[in-house]
Amino acid sequence: MMAQSEIIIGNKNSENRIIGSENTNKAGLILKSYLEKIFIVPFEISSTDNLQGSDIYLEINERIASNSFLIESNNQDIHIIAPTEKLLRYGIYTLLEYWGFRKFTAAVEYVPEVEFLSFPKNHKQLHSASFEYRAMLYPDAYDEDFRDWHKLDWHLNDFGIWGHSFDRLLPPKENFATHPDFFALYEGKRRAESLCMTNDTVVDLVSKKVSSLIDENPNAQFYSISQNDDVVYCECTECKKLNTEYGGPQGALYYFLNKIALRFPKTKFTTLAYLHTYNPPTDSIIAPNIFTLFSPIELNRGKFLNENQSFKNTLQNWSATTSHLYLWDYTVQFSNYLSPFPNIHTFSQNYKLFKEKNVRGVFVQGYADVPGDFSELRQYLLAKLLWDVNCDTDAVTDDFLRGFYGKAATSIKKYLNLLTENQVQKNQYLDIYSGPVQSRKSFLTPEAMDQYDQLISEAENAVKDQPDLKLRVSKLRLALEYVYFEQSKFYGKDAHGMFVINRKKEKEVRKGLTERVEKFVQHCNEVGIYELSEGGISPDDYLQEWIKISQNTTSHLGENLEVRLLTEPAEDFKGKGSYGLVDGTRGFKDFNINWMGWYGNNPEIEIKTNNLDFNTLNINFLEDQRHWVFTPQKITLFGYSKKWEIIEERILPLLTEKYNNNVNTFIFFHKSFSKFTHIKVIIENQQQLPYWRNRKFKKPMVMIDEIEFQKK
């Protein structure tokens, strides 16, 4: 029956050949190498027809549509036809996948063990890409063979200059001091973070730089002319006029871009629609060689994007504004590469939406070359969607889990499903710059963590006698360990915390916990996880930070005192509430853990001391200027004994520009503190942002971790 309806290729047929021409030789060798992993009989590559057996014909034909290839058969032979050699290779990999071959990662392939391969007779299918440009920033995308198999482009090859580029097109280090007028007038001051869009000299200089880049990279497809990674833009008279006319800062940007694009009509330019240029310009014509890379960074990644009407409207407006709309998709948690981030279930619907709204190309940002949590599955699934948004993602996921994790697949699928169920049920906002502490009450509760641990243990046990598979499964445990360590810092001395109280009433790290961190670090290094967040610390540095935190403990007289917050901290930075200021747990340099923050208002805190015998009060403040966290202007202490009276008013030093995070402790000594039943702390926040961090819609924040009561 099969012989009548299928073309058969196998060991018993020594006449099978690959028929091509000189320009298909590379593709032919790829096909030959894979087929000979199955069959003993070698495959001949020939330019002449074979009248005896079934052949596989390879043909380059420009009549096939771009970004497409054709696989067809007659009664005897299989034909793969494509407009370019690259697309011909894509057709070969598609045929190999049809026959059961897989390339799960750059290093992990699956070759089926079969006696023969079959293909339907008189079959014809044109395979076309859902998007004309398909690039991703995941570990195995750095491997050319992986990219080829999964039909991926590579931005590092395709762009003569990539990403945020203003500071490279016109470097402020070389020009700002002598020509501040080249740069943005923002909030009344010239700023080096952006360019003036209406300065003709700037247009000339940037055009000159672009010309040199084209000469240096003649084979590049695109050249990026994009704002820096900041919200600064020019508000000079001419730029402001354009921004008013065209709906915002994007107005002057596209005026500037159009001028340059007209000088290079055959060159494709990309620009980011990002932050202040998120929306399309109104009533503006964009030059036909400008490709907009829409970059919606501030979205809830835990929900389907088609449920976000505002996003859909903006995407639709961009689609109506330009015929060259690309999209930058943020698919992982950049602040914590190893923290579970249950958004995989959203990929399929999101990519169908992109296709529906006429997005032509997608750049998928992941963990770069760091193998973060589920990096292998994420990159595999996203690659499939980039080529075909209608692929069955459930089937692809199951196929990957079986092939990559073997008998552990069932437990891992349960783990993935449970993560997603908990996320959806709790409706936790998934921010790409959040972390495991923020999710401690939703999908990363201690109870949920116990369930995940059990499922990963089941998975490990299922492959305990298969070292390669066991290593792959054990990498998933790194995420659970990381969550446990991060949350244990937050919980401090309480349940699930990193500290216990010893016989001396001092805090010490739970027995065996530091050893677990050491093992975690060793495992990270073994699997190539060299940083734990985007541009963040290494595993080795993480261990050193852990040791510093374990040594930076405090035991003070005010622990567990009654605290009343007279002014509310910011919603996202309430920490443990008022208890967090006297829980005996200090913060470190990460503002997400054990810091309480007041955004644009003044912290006012009242503590019931009941004549506590102490004479020293320490208040710890975080300084993280990159995130608009500053030390305050003034601290005033009040004491209550029948009436409120000022104990001390202290004016703090003026701010200076700093690039590193610091913890600043201010010490107050008063020999009569104990006469008061209540202490009130009023902290005067900075009234305005310092000029070097001044941004629209941003306010200064004060962050406190602990108010410590000592007797010295």
C-alpha positions as CSV (number, residue, x, y, z in Angstrom):
1,M,0.0,0.0,0.0
2,M,2.8,2.5,1.0
3,A,4.8,1.7,-2.1
4,Q,1.8,2.8,-4.2
5,S,1.2,6.2,-2.5
6,E,4.7,7.1,-1.2
7,I,8.1,7.7,-2.7
8,I,10.6,5.5,-0.9
9,I,14.2,6.3,-0.1
10,G,16.2,3.8,1.8
11,N,19.1,1.4,2.2
12,K,17.8,-1.1,-0.2
13,N,17.6,1.4,-3.0
14,S,21.2,2.2,-4.1
15,E,20.0,4.4,-6.9
16,N,18.8,7.4,-4.8
17,R,20.7,10.5,-5.8
18,I,20.6,14.2,-5.2
19,I,20.3,16.1,-8.5
20,G,21.4,19.7,-8.7
21,S,23.7,22.1,-10.3
22,E,26.8,24.0,-9.3
23,N,24.9,26.7,-7.5
24,T,23.1,24.1,-5.3
25,N,26.2,22.1,-4.3
26,K,26.4,23.6,-0.7
27,A,22.7,22.7,-0.1
28,G,23.2,19.3,-1.6
29,L,26.1,18.5,0.7
30,I,24.0,19.4,3.7
31,L,21.2,17.1,2.6
32,K,23.7,14.3,1.8
33,S,25.4,14.6,5.2
34,Y,22.1,14.2,7.1
35,L,20.8,11.3,4.9
36,E,24.1,9.4,5.4
37,K,23.6,9.6,9.2
38,I,20.7,7.1,8.6
39,F,21.7,5.1,5.5
40,I,24.8,3.0,4.9
41,V,24.6,3.5,1.1
42,P,26.1,6.9,0.3
43,F,24.1,9.4,-1.7
44,E,25.6,10.6,-4.9
45,I,25.3,14.3,-5.9
46,S,24.9,14.5,-9.6
47,S,23.8,16.9,-12.3
48,T,22.2,14.2,-14.5
49,D,18.8,12.5,-14.1
50,N,18.5,9.0,-12.8
51,L,16.0,6.9,-14.6
52,Q,16.2,4.0,-12.2
53,G,15.5,5.2,-8.7
54,S,13.9,8.1,-6.9
55,D,15.9,11.3,-6.8
56,I,15.8,14.5,-4.8
57,Y,16.1,17.5,-7.1
58,L,17.5,20.8,-5.9
59,E,16.7,23.9,-8.0
60,I,17.2,27.6,-7.7
61,N,14.5,29.4,-9.5
62,E,13.9,33.2,-9.1
63,R,10.3,32.8,-10.1
64,I,9.5,31.4,-6.6
65,A,8.4,34.2,-4.3
66,S,10.9,35.8,-2.0
67,N,11.0,34.3,1.5
68,S,9.4,31.1,0.1
69,F,10.4,27.7,-1.2
70,L,8.5,24.9,-2.9
71,I,8.5,21.2,-2.1
72,E,6.8,19.1,-4.6
73,S,6.8,15.5,-5.9
74,N,5.7,13.5,-8.9
75,N,5.3,9.7,-9.0
76,Q,9.1,9.1,-8.6
77,D,11.1,12.2,-7.5
78,I,11.1,15.0,-4.9
79,H,11.8,18.5,-5.9
80,I,12.9,21.4,-3.7
81,I,12.8,24.7,-5.5
82,A,13.7,28.1,-4.0
83,P,14.7,31.6,-5.3
84,T,18.1,31.6,-3.5
85,E,20.6,29.1,-2.2
86,K,19.8,30.2,1.4
87,L,16.1,29.5,0.9
88,L,17.0,26.2,-0.7
89,R,18.7,25.2,2.5
90,Y,15.6,26.2,4.4
91,G,13.6,23.8,2.2
92,I,16.1,21.0,2.9
93,Y,15.8,21.5,6.6
94,T,12.0,21.5,6.3
95,L,12.1,18.2,4.4
96,L,14.5,16.7,7.1
97,E,12.1,17.8,9.8
98,Y,9.2,16.1,7.9
99,W,11.3,12.9,8.1
100,G,11.8,13.3,11.8
101,F,15.2,15.0,12.1
102,R,15.4,17.7,14.7
103,K,17.9,20.4,15.8
104,F,16.8,21.2,19.3
105,T,19.8,23.3,20.1
106,A,23.1,24.1,18.4
107,A,24.6,21.0,20.1
108,V,21.6,18.6,20.4
109,E,20.3,17.0,17.3
110,Y,17.9,14.0,16.8
111,V,18.5,11.6,13.9
112,P,15.7,9.0,13.4
113,E,16.5,5.4,13.2
114,V,14.6,4.1,10.3
115,E,15.1,1.6,7.4
116,F,13.6,4.0,4.8
117,L,12.2,7.5,4.4
118,S,8.9,8.2,2.5
119,F,7.3,11.2,0.9
120,P,3.8,11.5,-0.6
121,K,3.6,11.2,-4.4
122,N,2.2,14.1,-6.4
123,H,2.5,16.4,-3.5
124,K,2.9,20.2,-3.8
125,Q,3.3,22.8,-1.0
126,L,4.7,26.3,-1.1
127,H,6.2,27.2,2.2
128,S,6.2,31.0,2.9
129,A,7.5,32.9,5.9
130,S,5.1,34.8,8.2
131,F,7.6,37.6,8.5
132,E,10.2,38.8,6.0
133,Y,12.8,39.4,8.7
134,R,13.2,37.0,11.6
135,A,16.0,37.5,14.1
136,M,16.4,36.5,17.8
137,L,18.9,37.2,20.5
138,Y,19.1,33.8,22.3
139,P,22.2,31.6,22.9
140,D,22.0,29.3,19.9
141,A,21.1,32.1,17.5
142,Y,24.9,32.8,17.7
143,D,25.4,29.5,15.9
144,E,25.1,29.7,12.1
145,D,23.9,26.1,11.6
146,F,21.2,26.6,14.2
147,R,20.1,29.8,12.5
148,D,20.1,28.1,9.1
149,W,18.0,25.1,10.3
150,H,15.4,27.4,12.0
151,K,15.4,30.0,9.1
152,L,16.7,32.9,11.2
153,D,18.4,36.1,10.2
154,W,21.3,37.5,12.2
155,H,21.2,41.2,13.0
156,L,25.0,41.3,13.7
157,N,25.5,40.4,10.0
158,D,22.6,42.3,8.6
159,F,23.1,45.7,10.2
160,G,26.0,48.1,9.4
161,I,25.1,49.8,12.7
162,W,22.6,48.3,15.2
163,G,20.3,49.5,17.9
164,H,20.6,52.8,19.8
165,S,23.0,54.7,17.7
166,F,22.9,58.5,18.1
167,D,25.9,58.5,20.4
168,R,27.9,56.6,17.8
169,L,26.7,58.6,14.8
170,L,27.7,61.9,16.5
171,P,29.7,61.1,19.7
172,P,29.2,63.6,22.5
173,K,32.6,63.0,23.9
174,E,34.1,64.6,20.8
175,N,31.5,67.2,20.1
176,F,29.4,68.3,23.1
177,A,32.0,70.6,24.7
178,T,32.6,72.6,21.5
179,H,29.2,72.3,19.9
180,P,26.5,71.9,22.5
181,D,24.0,73.2,19.9
182,F,24.3,69.8,18.1
183,F,22.6,68.2,21.0
184,A,19.2,68.2,22.6
185,L,17.8,71.2,24.5
186,Y,15.9,69.4,27.2
187,E,14.2,71.0,30.2
188,G,16.1,74.2,29.5
189,K,19.6,72.7,29.2
190,R,21.7,71.2,26.4
191,R,22.0,67.5,27.0
192,A,24.5,65.0,25.5
193,E,22.0,62.2,25.7
194,S,20.3,63.1,22.4
195,L,20.7,65.2,19.2
196,C,19.0,68.3,17.9
197,M,16.7,67.1,15.1
198,T,16.5,70.3,13.2
199,N,20.2,71.4,13.2
200,D,21.3,71.1,9.5
201,T,24.9,70.6,10.6
202,V,23.9,67.6,12.6
203,V,22.1,66.2,9.5
204,D,25.3,66.7,7.5
205,L,27.6,65.1,10.1
206,V,25.3,62.1,10.7
207,S,25.0,61.7,6.9
208,K,28.8,61.7,6.6
209,K,29.1,59.1,9.3
210,V,26.4,57.0,7.6
211,S,28.2,57.2,4.3
212,S,31.4,55.9,5.9
213,L,29.4,53.0,7.5
214,I,28.0,52.1,4.2
215,D,31.5,52.0,2.7
216,E,32.7,49.9,5.6
217,N,29.7,47.5,5.5
218,P,28.6,47.3,1.9
219,N,26.8,44.0,2.4
220,A,24.6,45.1,5.3
221,Q,20.9,45.2,4.7
222,F,20.1,47.9,7.2
223,Y,21.6,50.8,9.1
224,S,20.1,52.0,12.4
225,I,19.6,55.7,13.1
226,S,18.0,55.5,16.5
227,Q,17.7,57.5,19.7
228,N,19.9,56.5,22.6
229,D,18.4,54.4,25.4
230,D,17.0,57.3,27.2
231,V,13.9,59.6,27.3
232,V,15.8,62.9,26.5
233,Y,14.8,64.6,23.3
234,C,15.2,68.1,21.8
235,E,12.8,70.9,22.8
236,C,14.5,73.8,20.9
237,T,12.1,76.2,19.1
238,E,12.2,74.4,15.8
239,C,12.0,70.8,17.2
240,K,9.2,71.8,19.5
241,K,7.3,73.2,16.6
242,L,7.5,69.9,14.7
243,N,6.7,67.9,17.8
244,T,3.5,70.0,18.3
245,E,2.6,69.6,14.6
246,Y,3.1,65.9,14.4
247,G,1.9,64.6,17.7
248,G,5.0,64.4,19.9
249,P,8.8,63.9,19.9
250,Q,8.5,61.4,17.1
251,G,7.6,64.4,14.8
252,A,11.0,66.0,14.8
253,L,12.7,62.5,14.7
254,Y,11.0,61.6,11.4
255,Y,11.7,65.0,10.0
256,F,15.4,64.3,10.7
257,L,15.3,60.7,9.4
258,N,13.5,61.7,6.2
259,K,16.3,64.2,5.4
260,I,19.0,61.6,5.8
261,A,16.9,58.9,4.0
262,L,16.5,61.1,1.0
263,R,20.3,61.4,0.6
264,F,20.6,57.6,0.5
265,P,17.5,56.5,-1.4
266,K,18.7,52.9,-2.0
267,T,19.7,52.3,1.6
268,K,17.4,50.8,4.2
269,F,17.4,52.6,7.5
270,T,15.8,51.4,10.7
271,T,14.8,53.5,13.7
272,L,13.4,52.5,17.1
273,A,9.8,53.5,18.1
274,Y,10.7,53.4,21.8
275,L,9.7,55.3,25.0
276,H,9.0,58.9,23.9
277,T,8.8,57.9,20.2
278,Y,6.5,55.0,20.9
279,N,3.6,56.5,18.9
280,P,3.6,57.1,15.2
281,P,3.8,60.7,13.9
282,T,0.5,62.2,12.9
283,D,0.0,63.6,9.4
284,S,3.5,62.8,8.4
285,I,4.9,60.9,5.5
286,I,7.7,58.5,6.3
287,A,10.4,58.0,3.6
288,P,10.0,54.6,1.8
289,N,13.4,53.4,2.9
290,I,12.8,53.9,6.6
291,F,11.9,50.8,8.5
292,T,10.3,51.4,11.9
293,L,11.3,49.0,14.7
294,F,8.3,49.3,17.1
295,S,9.6,48.5,20.6
296,P,6.8,48.2,23.1
297,I,8.9,47.7,26.3
298,E,6.3,48.5,28.9
299,L,3.7,45.8,28.7
300,N,2.3,43.0,30.9
301,R,4.0,40.0,29.5
302,G,1.8,37.6,31.4
303,K,-1.3,38.4,29.3
304,F,-2.1,38.0,25.7
305,L,-1.3,41.3,23.9
306,N,-4.6,41.1,22.0
307,E,-6.3,41.8,25.4
308,N,-4.4,45.2,25.6
309,Q,-6.6,47.6,23.6
310,S,-4.2,50.5,23.9
311,F,-1.3,48.4,22.5
312,K,-3.5,47.1,19.7
313,N,-4.5,50.6,18.8
314,T,-0.9,51.8,18.7
315,L,0.1,48.8,16.6
316,Q,-2.7,49.5,14.2
317,N,-1.7,53.1,13.9
318,W,1.8,52.2,13.1
319,S,0.6,49.7,10.5
320,A,-1.4,52.5,8.9
321,T,1.5,54.9,9.0
322,T,4.3,52.7,7.4
323,S,4.5,49.7,5.1
324,H,7.8,48.8,6.7
325,L,6.8,47.9,10.2
326,Y,9.1,45.7,12.3
327,L,8.6,44.8,16.0
328,W,11.0,44.3,18.8
329,D,9.6,41.6,21.1
330,Y,10.9,41.4,24.7
331,T,10.4,37.8,25.8
332,V,12.4,37.2,29.1
333,Q,12.9,38.9,32.4
334,F,16.1,40.9,31.9
335,S,16.6,41.7,35.6
336,N,16.6,38.0,36.6
337,Y,17.6,35.6,33.9
338,L,17.1,32.6,36.1
339,S,13.8,33.5,37.7
340,P,10.7,31.7,36.2
341,F,8.9,33.9,33.8
342,P,5.6,32.2,32.7
343,N,4.9,33.9,29.4
344,I,5.5,31.1,27.0
345,H,1.7,30.5,26.7
346,T,1.3,34.0,25.2
347,F,3.7,33.6,22.3
348,S,1.4,32.0,19.7
349,Q,-1.4,34.5,20.0
350,N,1.0,37.4,20.2
351,Y,2.7,36.5,17.0
352,K,-0.6,35.9,15.2
353,L,-1.6,39.4,16.3
354,F,1.7,40.8,14.9
355,K,1.0,39.1,11.6
356,E,-2.6,40.3,11.5
357,K,-1.5,43.9,12.0
358,N,1.0,43.7,9.1
359,V,4.2,43.5,11.1
360,R,6.8,42.6,8.5
361,G,9.7,41.7,10.6
362,V,10.4,40.7,14.2
363,F,13.5,40.9,16.4
364,V,13.1,38.7,19.5
365,Q,15.2,39.7,22.4
366,G,16.0,37.0,24.9
367,Y,18.9,36.2,27.1
368,A,21.6,37.0,24.5
369,D,24.3,34.4,24.8
370,V,23.4,33.4,28.4
371,P,21.4,30.2,28.7
372,G,18.7,31.5,31.1
373,D,15.7,29.7,32.4
374,F,14.1,27.5,29.7
375,S,16.3,29.2,27.0
376,E,16.3,26.1,24.9
377,L,12.5,25.7,24.7
378,R,12.0,29.5,24.3
379,Q,14.3,29.9,21.4
380,Y,13.1,26.7,19.6
381,L,9.4,27.7,19.9
382,L,9.9,31.3,19.0
383,A,11.9,30.3,15.9
384,K,9.0,28.1,14.8
385,L,6.6,31.0,15.2
386,L,8.8,33.5,13.4
387,W,8.5,31.3,10.3
388,D,4.9,30.2,10.7
389,V,2.6,31.9,13.2
390,N,0.0,29.1,12.7
391,C,2.3,26.3,13.8
392,D,0.8,24.1,16.5
393,T,2.8,25.4,19.5
394,D,1.4,22.7,21.9
395,A,2.6,20.0,19.5
396,V,6.0,21.8,19.0
397,T,6.4,22.1,22.8
398,D,5.6,18.5,23.4
399,D,7.9,17.4,20.6
400,F,10.7,19.5,22.0
401,L,10.3,18.3,25.6
402,R,10.3,14.6,24.6
403,G,13.3,15.1,22.4
404,F,15.4,17.3,24.7
405,Y,14.4,15.9,28.1
406,G,13.5,12.3,27.3
407,K,11.5,10.5,30.0
408,A,11.5,13.7,32.1
409,A,9.3,15.4,29.6
410,T,6.0,14.6,31.4
411,S,7.0,16.1,34.7
412,I,8.5,19.1,33.0
413,K,5.3,19.7,31.1
414,K,3.4,19.6,34.4
415,Y,5.8,22.1,35.9
416,L,5.4,24.5,32.9
417,N,1.6,24.1,33.1
418,L,1.5,24.7,36.8
419,L,3.6,27.8,36.5
420,T,1.3,29.2,33.9
421,E,-1.9,28.2,35.9
422,N,-0.6,30.0,39.0
423,Q,0.4,33.1,37.0
424,V,-3.0,33.3,35.2
425,Q,-5.0,32.6,38.4
426,K,-3.2,35.3,40.4
427,N,-3.1,37.6,37.4
428,Q,0.4,38.8,38.3
429,Y,1.7,41.7,36.2
430,L,4.7,40.2,34.5
431,D,7.3,43.0,34.1
432,I,10.5,42.3,32.3
433,Y,12.4,44.2,35.0
434,S,10.7,42.5,38.0
435,G,11.8,39.5,40.0
436,P,11.1,36.7,42.4
437,V,10.4,38.9,45.4
438,Q,7.6,40.7,43.6
439,S,6.1,37.4,42.7
440,R,6.2,35.9,46.2
441,K,2.4,36.2,46.6
442,S,1.4,35.0,43.2
443,F,3.1,32.2,41.2
444,L,6.2,32.0,43.4
445,T,4.7,31.5,46.8
446,P,6.5,29.1,49.2
447,E,3.7,26.6,48.7
448,A,3.9,26.8,44.9
449,M,7.7,26.5,45.1
450,D,7.3,23.2,47.0
451,Q,5.1,21.9,44.2
452,Y,7.6,22.9,41.6
453,D,10.4,21.3,43.5
454,Q,8.6,18.0,43.6
455,L,8.0,18.0,39.9
456,I,11.6,18.8,39.1
457,S,12.6,16.0,41.5
458,E,10.4,13.7,39.6
459,A,12.0,14.8,36.3
460,E,15.5,14.3,37.7
461,N,14.6,10.8,38.9
462,A,13.2,9.9,35.5
463,V,16.6,10.4,33.9
464,K,18.9,9.7,36.8
465,D,20.8,7.1,34.7
466,Q,21.2,9.3,31.7
467,P,23.9,11.9,32.4
468,D,23.2,14.2,29.5
469,L,19.5,14.4,30.2
470,K,20.1,14.7,33.9
471,L,22.3,17.7,33.3
472,R,19.6,19.4,31.2
473,V,16.9,18.8,33.8
474,S,19.2,19.9,36.7
475,K,19.6,23.3,34.8
476,L,15.9,23.9,35.4
477,R,16.5,23.5,39.2
478,L,18.8,26.5,39.1
479,A,15.7,28.7,38.7
480,L,14.1,27.3,41.8
481,E,17.3,27.6,43.8
482,Y,17.7,31.2,42.6
483,V,14.2,32.1,43.6
484,Y,14.7,30.5,47.0
485,F,17.9,32.5,47.6
486,E,16.5,35.8,46.5
487,Q,13.3,35.4,48.6
488,S,15.3,34.2,51.6
489,K,17.2,37.5,51.6
490,F,13.8,39.2,51.7
491,Y,12.3,37.1,54.5
492,G,15.4,37.6,56.6
493,K,15.0,36.1,60.0
494,D,11.3,35.0,59.4
495,A,10.0,31.8,57.9
496,H,11.7,31.0,54.6
497,G,14.4,33.5,55.4
498,M,18.2,33.1,55.2
499,F,18.8,33.8,58.8
500,V,18.1,32.1,62.1
501,I,18.7,33.4,65.6
502,N,21.4,31.6,67.5
503,R,21.9,31.2,71.2
504,K,23.7,34.5,71.5
505,K,20.6,36.2,70.0
506,E,22.6,36.9,66.9
507,K,21.6,36.3,63.3
508,E,23.4,33.6,61.3
509,V,22.8,32.0,58.0
510,R,20.7,28.8,58.0
511,K,22.8,25.7,58.2
512,G,23.8,24.4,54.7
513,L,22.4,27.4,52.9
514,T,25.7,29.0,51.9
515,E,26.9,25.6,50.6
516,R,23.8,25.5,48.4
517,V,24.6,28.9,47.0
518,E,28.2,27.7,46.3
519,K,26.8,24.6,44.5
520,F,24.4,26.8,42.5
521,V,27.3,29.1,41.4
522,Q,29.4,26.1,40.4
523,H,26.5,24.7,38.3
524,C,25.9,28.1,36.7
525,N,29.5,28.2,35.6
526,E,29.4,24.7,34.3
527,V,26.4,25.4,32.0
528,G,27.7,28.7,30.8
529,I,25.5,31.1,32.8
530,Y,28.1,33.8,33.1
531,E,25.8,36.6,34.3
532,L,22.5,36.5,36.1
533,S,20.8,39.5,34.5
534,E,21.3,41.8,31.5
535,G,24.7,43.3,32.1
536,G,24.5,42.1,35.7
537,I,26.8,40.2,38.1
538,S,28.4,36.9,37.5
539,P,27.6,33.8,39.5
540,D,30.9,34.2,41.4
541,D,30.1,37.8,42.3
542,Y,26.7,36.6,43.4
543,L,28.4,34.3,45.9
544,Q,30.5,37.2,47.1
545,E,27.4,39.4,47.6
546,W,25.7,36.5,49.5
547,I,28.7,36.4,51.8
548,K,28.6,40.1,52.3
549,I,24.9,40.0,53.1
550,S,25.4,37.2,55.5
551,Q,28.0,39.2,57.3
552,N,26.1,42.5,57.2
553,T,23.6,41.6,59.8
554,T,22.2,43.7,62.6
555,S,20.6,42.9,65.9
556,H,19.2,46.0,67.5
557,L,17.0,47.0,70.4
558,G,14.2,48.2,68.2
559,E,13.4,45.0,66.3
560,N,9.7,44.3,66.2
561,L,8.7,47.7,67.6
562,E,5.3,49.1,66.6
563,V,5.8,51.4,63.5
564,R,3.2,53.6,61.9
565,L,3.7,55.0,58.5
566,L,2.3,58.6,58.4
567,T,2.9,58.9,54.7
568,E,2.5,56.0,52.3
569,P,5.4,54.5,50.3
570,A,5.0,53.9,46.6
571,E,2.8,50.9,45.8
572,D,5.6,48.9,44.2
573,F,8.0,49.5,47.0
574,K,6.1,48.8,50.2
575,G,8.2,45.8,51.0
576,K,7.0,44.1,54.2
577,G,5.1,47.2,55.2
578,S,6.0,49.1,58.4
579,Y,7.4,45.9,60.0
580,G,10.1,46.0,57.3
581,L,11.8,49.0,58.9
582,V,12.4,47.2,62.2
583,D,12.6,43.5,61.1
584,G,16.4,43.4,61.7
585,T,17.1,42.8,58.1
586,R,19.2,45.2,56.1
587,G,19.0,45.8,52.4
588,F,21.9,45.5,50.0
589,K,22.3,47.2,46.7
590,D,19.2,45.8,45.0
591,F,16.3,48.1,45.6
592,N,13.8,45.3,45.2
593,I,14.9,43.5,48.4
594,N,14.3,44.9,51.8
595,W,14.0,48.6,50.8
596,M,10.9,50.7,51.2
597,G,10.5,53.6,48.8
598,W,8.7,57.0,48.8
599,Y,8.4,58.4,45.3
600,G,8.1,62.1,45.1
601,N,6.8,62.5,48.7
602,N,8.4,62.7,52.2
603,P,8.6,59.7,54.4
604,E,7.1,60.3,57.8
605,I,7.4,57.5,60.3
606,E,6.3,57.2,63.9
607,I,7.8,54.5,66.2
608,K,6.4,53.5,69.5
609,T,9.5,53.1,71.7
610,N,7.9,53.0,75.2
611,N,10.9,54.6,76.8
612,L,13.3,52.0,75.3
613,D,16.8,52.4,76.7
614,F,18.8,53.4,73.7
615,N,21.0,56.4,72.7
616,T,21.8,55.8,69.1
617,L,19.5,55.8,66.0
618,N,20.9,54.6,62.6
619,I,18.9,55.2,59.4
620,N,20.1,53.5,56.2
621,F,19.4,55.0,52.8
622,L,20.0,53.6,49.4
623,E,21.5,55.7,46.7
624,D,20.9,54.4,43.2
625,Q,20.9,57.4,40.9
626,R,20.3,55.4,37.7
627,H,16.9,54.5,39.1
628,W,16.3,57.9,40.6
629,V,16.9,56.9,44.2
630,F,18.7,59.6,46.1
631,T,19.7,60.4,49.7
632,P,17.3,63.0,51.2
633,Q,17.8,66.7,51.8
634,K,17.0,66.8,55.5
635,I,16.2,64.5,58.4
636,T,14.3,65.7,61.4
637,L,13.8,63.6,64.6
638,F,11.0,64.3,67.1
639,G,10.4,62.7,70.5
640,Y,7.2,62.5,72.4
641,S,7.0,62.8,76.1
642,K,3.7,64.5,76.9
643,K,4.3,66.6,73.8
644,W,6.3,66.5,70.6
645,E,9.7,68.2,70.6
646,I,12.5,68.3,68.1
647,I,15.5,66.2,69.0
648,E,17.6,67.0,66.0
649,E,17.3,68.5,62.5
650,R,20.1,67.6,60.1
651,I,20.7,69.1,56.7
652,L,22.4,66.5,54.5
653,P,25.2,67.1,52.0
654,L,24.3,68.3,48.5
655,L,24.0,65.5,45.9
656,T,26.9,64.7,43.6
657,E,26.8,62.7,40.4
658,K,27.5,59.0,41.2
659,Y,27.5,55.9,39.0
660,N,27.7,53.2,41.6
661,N,25.0,52.1,44.1
662,N,25.7,53.0,47.8
663,V,24.1,52.4,51.1
664,N,24.4,55.6,53.3
665,T,23.9,55.4,57.0
666,F,23.2,58.5,59.1
667,I,23.8,58.1,62.8
668,F,22.0,60.1,65.4
669,F,23.2,60.2,69.0
670,H,21.1,61.5,71.9
671,K,21.7,60.6,75.5
672,S,18.0,61.2,76.4
673,F,16.3,59.1,73.7
674,S,14.9,56.8,76.4
675,K,12.7,59.5,77.9
676,F,10.4,59.4,74.9
677,T,7.5,57.0,74.4
678,H,7.4,57.7,70.6
679,I,10.0,58.7,68.0
680,K,9.0,60.4,64.8
681,V,11.2,60.6,61.8
682,I,10.4,63.2,59.1
683,I,12.6,62.9,56.0
684,E,12.6,65.6,53.4
685,N,13.0,64.1,50.0
686,Q,14.9,66.0,47.2
687,Q,12.6,68.7,45.9
688,Q,13.7,68.1,42.4
689,L,15.9,65.8,40.4
690,P,19.5,66.8,40.0
691,Y,20.1,68.1,36.4
692,W,22.2,65.1,35.4
693,R,19.2,62.8,36.1
694,N,16.4,65.2,35.3
695,R,13.8,63.5,33.1
696,K,10.2,64.3,32.4
697,F,7.6,62.5,34.5
698,K,10.3,61.3,36.9
699,K,10.5,62.2,40.6
700,P,13.2,61.6,43.2
701,M,12.7,58.6,45.5
702,V,13.9,58.0,49.0
703,M,14.5,54.4,50.1
704,I,15.0,53.1,53.6
705,D,15.7,49.6,54.7
706,E,16.1,49.7,58.5
707,I,15.9,52.1,61.4
708,E,18.2,50.7,64.0
709,F,18.1,51.3,67.8
710,Q,21.4,50.9,69.7
711,K,22.8,51.5,73.1
712,K,26.5,52.5,72.9
